Amino acid sequence: MVDTSRGDRVGEFRRVAGPYWSLRPACGGPEWEAEPESVRRATRTERLHAEIERWNARSRGELL
C-alpha cells in the first residue's frame, strides 16, 4: 500500500485501527496510521522496490 499523505511511503497493510489503517514499512520499522482515503494500492514497480529494500536489509542482518 502507498500512503500518499506521507510522500508516497510504501507499507504493508497490518490492520484496521479505528478510523485508520495501520501500515508497516516493508523493511521493518514502526507501524504508522493512515487515513484510508490517503492510501492506494502500490504499483508493480513500487512493490518490487519495497521487496528489494527488504532483501537488502536482510542481507545486512537487520531485524525485520
C-alpha positions as CSV (number, residue, x, y, z in Angstrom):
1,M,0.0,0.0,0.0
2,V,1.1,3.6,-0.6
3,D,0.4,6.4,1.9
4,T,0.0,9.5,-0.3
5,S,-0.2,11.8,2.7
6,R,3.4,10.8,3.6
7,G,5.2,11.4,0.4
8,D,4.1,8.1,-1.2
9,R,5.5,6.0,1.6
10,V,5.2,2.3,0.9
11,G,4.0,-0.1,3.6
12,E,2.3,-3.4,4.3
13,F,-1.3,-3.3,5.5
14,R,-1.5,-4.6,9.0
15,R,-4.9,-3.9,10.4
16,V,-7.8,-1.5,10.8
17,A,-7.3,0.7,13.9
18,G,-10.5,2.6,14.4
19,P,-10.9,5.0,11.6
20,Y,-7.3,4.4,10.4
21,W,-5.3,1.7,8.7
22,S,-2.1,0.6,10.3
23,L,0.8,0.2,7.8
24,R,4.3,-1.1,8.4
25,P,7.4,-0.4,6.2
26,A,8.3,-3.4,4.1
27,C,11.9,-3.5,5.5
28,G,10.9,-3.1,9.1
29,G,10.3,-0.3,11.5
30,P,7.5,1.1,13.4
31,E,3.9,1.0,12.1
32,W,2.1,4.2,11.3
33,E,-1.6,5.0,10.9
34,A,-3.0,6.4,7.7
35,E,-6.4,7.6,6.7
36,P,-8.0,5.1,4.3
37,E,-8.7,7.8,1.7
38,S,-4.9,8.7,1.6
39,V,-4.0,5.0,0.8
40,R,-3.8,3.4,-2.6
41,R,-2.5,0.1,-3.9
42,A,1.2,0.1,-4.7
43,T,2.1,-0.3,-8.4
44,R,4.1,-3.2,-9.5
45,T,7.3,-1.1,-9.6
46,E,6.7,0.2,-6.1
47,R,6.1,-3.3,-4.7
48,L,9.3,-4.5,-6.4
49,H,11.3,-1.6,-5.0
50,A,10.0,-2.4,-1.5
51,E,10.9,-6.0,-1.8
52,I,14.4,-5.1,-2.9
53,E,14.8,-2.9,0.1
54,R,13.7,-5.7,2.3
55,W,16.1,-8.2,0.8
56,N,19.0,-5.6,1.2
57,A,18.0,-5.1,4.9
58,R,18.1,-8.9,5.5
59,S,21.5,-9.2,3.8
60,R,22.8,-6.6,6.2
61,G,21.5,-8.6,9.1
62,E,18.9,-6.1,10.1
63,L,15.9,-7.4,12.0
64,L,12.6,-7.1,10.2
